[in-house]
């Protein structure tokens, strides 16, 4: 086996951990909001409540993912080798429920505090996660788990 194959089996070599990418998008959005204050919605209770619900849903989903990974004994972080392919719990419905949860939290915060720059900054963050994280994880998992991962990919959607 060559070194490049060994490295591909060792970890996913993602661009950055997604929580940092989404946190970075949130920080950029906050900075832009401070520099160029914009308001997207009238100060409506419904939009703020919806944003709050999204934050709670996203945090709950990400918490469930972390708990599920701990129960299965495999690391959550893509910086470490996966010990087993997780296909149960939230992973029955999405191959990336944690990233969905993290994105939903950021969007929820943007709505909750009426910060359109946060919403806008989420778009490039999603693209970075899709191509700099998910694509690399998919390649890694295919090499690491082979046909088991291929069957899972055919059965479960990437996002929702």
N, C-alpha and C positions, 0 to 999 in steps of 0.2 A: 504494500500500500504506500502511496506517495505521501509526502508531507502535506500537500494541499488537501488530499482526501482526509488525512488524520485531523487537520484543522477543521474541516467541514463537519467531522463527526464530534468534535470537541465542544463546539458552541456555534450559535447562529451568525456571529459576526455582524450584528445589527449596527446601523449607523449610530444610534444612541437609544437608551432605554425610553420607551414611549412616555412614561410619566414625566421625564425631563423635557421631552418634545412638547407635550401638552402644557406643562408648566411654563416653558419658554414662550409658547404662543400666548398664554394668559398674561405673562409679564410684558410682552411686546404690545399686546392689546391695551394693557393698563397704561403703559408709557404713551402710546398714541392717543389714548383717551385723555390723558393729562395735557398733552401738547395741543391737541385739536378736539376739544370737547364736542361730542355729538350726542344727539338723543334720537333713538330710533322710534320709540313708541311714546305716546302720551303717557303720563304717569298713571297707568292703570293697574289696579290691584290684580286683575286677571293675569296679565303678562308676568308680573312679579311672582304670583303664586305658581304659575306654570314653570317659571324658571326655578323656583324653589323645589318644586316636585321633581324636575329634571335632575337637579343636584342630588336629591335624596335617592332617586332611582339609580343614577350613575354610581354613587358611592356604595349603594347596596349591592349592585352588580359586581363591582370591583372587589368588595369585601367577600362576597360569595366565591369569587374566583380564587382569591388568596386562600381562603379556608379549604376549598376543594383541593388545591394544589398541595397544601400542607398535609391533608388527609391521605393523598396518594403518594406522598413522599418524594415529589419531584420539585425542583426549584421553580419559582415563578419567573424570576429574571432570565431574560434571554442571554445574559452574560455567562450563564453556567449551562453545562450539558444537561439535557433532558434525560431523566432516568427511565421514564415511560411515557407513552403517548396518552394524553388525557383526552378522553372522548365522552366522558359522562358529565353530569351536572350541567352547568351552563353551556358546556362545550357540545351538548347534544343539539343545540339550536344555532350556534355560531362558532366558527373556528377562532374568533378573536373577541370574545365577550368582554375581556378586560379593557381592550382598547376602545370598544364601543362605550363602555362605562366611563372611561376617562374623558372621551370626547363629549359625552352627554353632560358630564360635570362642568366642563369648560363652557359649553353652550348654555347650560342652565345658569351659570354665574353671569354670563353676558346678558341674559334676559333678566335675571333677578335684579341686577344693578343697572340695567339699561345702558350697556356699554357696547355699542355696535362695533368698535374697533376690536374687541375681544372676539366677537362673532366672525369678523373678517379674518383675523389672525388664525382662527381655527382651520380655515380652508387649507392654507399651505402646510399646516401641521398635519392634517389628515393625509395630504399627498406625501409628505416625508415619511409618515408612519406606513403608508401603503407600500411605497417603493423602497424606502431605506430600512424598513423593519420587517414588514409582513412578507415581502418577496424573498428576503434573505432567510427568514424563519421557515418559509415553505420549502425552499431548496434544502435547507439543513434537515428538516423533518423528513423529507423524501429520502435523502441519503441515509439518515439514521434509522428510519423505521420502514422504508421500502413499501411493499405492497399494502401493509397495514395502514400506512398514512394515505396511500393512493385511494384505498376504499373509503376511508374517512372523508377525504376531499370530495369524492363523488357524492357522498351522502349528506354532507353538511355545508351550508353556505359559508362564504368567507366572512361576511358581516352579519346580516340579519336575514 
